[in-house]
Amino acid sequence: MNEARLYVDFNEMIESDLVLLSQTDIKIDSLGNSIQLFEGKFVRIYTDDVNEQGKKDNLIAEGFVELNTHGGWTSVCKWNCRITKDGIRHESFF
């Protein structure tokens, strides 16, 4: 990756543009930095993935931190990420 990103699991989508982000106020990015989360913070996110040839090609997106108010199965997380209109895409297409 060209820039630090926060790991998410895109299998944990709440809405088509909303993914679970973190259980706590601090999340470690891909470079090992502690990132303080708060409402409205812009973040870059990723999930490990491979392309059709089996080579690493992460899924990436950008978005804004939102407090999780959805309840139910999402209650495990305090923070979500609202993905921008650019959506989720493979890193190689960025």
C-alpha positions in Angstrom: 0.0 0.0 0.0 1.2 3.5 -0.8 -0.4 5.0 2.3 -1.3 3.9 5.8 -4.8 2.4 6.1 -7.0 0.9 8.8 -8.0 -2.7 8.5 -11.7 -3.5 8.2 -13.6 -6.6 7.2 -15.7 -5.8 4.2 -17.8 -8.9 5.1 -19.1 -6.7 8.0 -21.0 -4.2 5.9 -24.0 -2.7 7.7 -25.2 -0.8 4.6 -23.8 -0.7 1.0 -21.6 2.2 2.1 -21.1 1.5 5.8 -18.7 -0.9 7.5 -17.8 -1.8 11.1 -14.6 0.0 12.0 -13.5 -0.4 15.6 -14.5 -1.4 19.1 -12.4 1.3 20.7 -11.4 4.9 20.2 -7.9 4.0 19.0 -7.1 1.7 16.0 -3.6 0.7 14.8 -3.0 1.5 11.1 -1.1 -0.6 8.6 2.2 1.1 9.6 1.7 0.5 13.3 0.6 4.0 14.2 -2.1 4.6 16.8 -5.0 6.5 15.2 -7.5 8.3 17.4 -11.0 7.9 16.1 -13.7 10.5 16.4 -16.9 11.5 14.6 -16.2 12.9 11.1 -12.5 11.9 10.9 -11.5 11.0 7.3 -9.9 7.5 7.2 -8.4 5.2 4.5 -9.4 1.5 5.0 -8.5 -1.8 3.5 -9.1 -5.6 3.5 -6.6 -8.2 2.4 -7.5 -9.7 -1.0 -5.9 -11.3 -4.0 -6.5 -10.9 -7.8 -7.5 -13.6 -10.3 -3.9 -14.7 -10.6 -3.6 -15.2 -6.8 -1.4 -12.1 -6.3 -2.0 -9.7 -3.4 -4.4 -6.9 -4.5 -6.1 -5.4 -1.4 -9.6 -4.0 -1.4 -9.4 -0.3 -0.4 -11.8 2.6 0.3 -11.9 5.9 2.0 -14.6 7.3 4.3 -15.6 9.1 7.4 -15.9 7.8 11.0 -19.4 7.6 12.4 -20.5 6.6 15.9 -22.3 3.2 15.7 -26.0 3.6 16.5 -27.3 0.6 14.6 -27.6 -1.9 17.5 -28.2 -5.6 17.1 -25.3 -7.6 15.7 -23.3 -4.4 15.1 -23.2 -3.5 18.8 -19.8 -5.1 19.1 -18.3 -1.9 17.5 -18.3 1.7 18.7 -17.2 3.2 15.4 -18.2 2.6 11.7 -16.8 4.0 8.5 -19.1 5.6 6.0 -17.5 4.9 2.6 -17.3 7.8 0.1 -18.9 7.7 -3.4 -15.7 6.2 -4.8 -16.7 2.9 -3.1 -14.7 -0.2 -2.5 -12.1 -1.1 -5.2 -9.0 -3.1 -5.7 -5.8 -1.3 -5.0 -4.4 -2.1 -8.5 -7.2 0.0 -10.0 -6.4 3.1 -7.8 
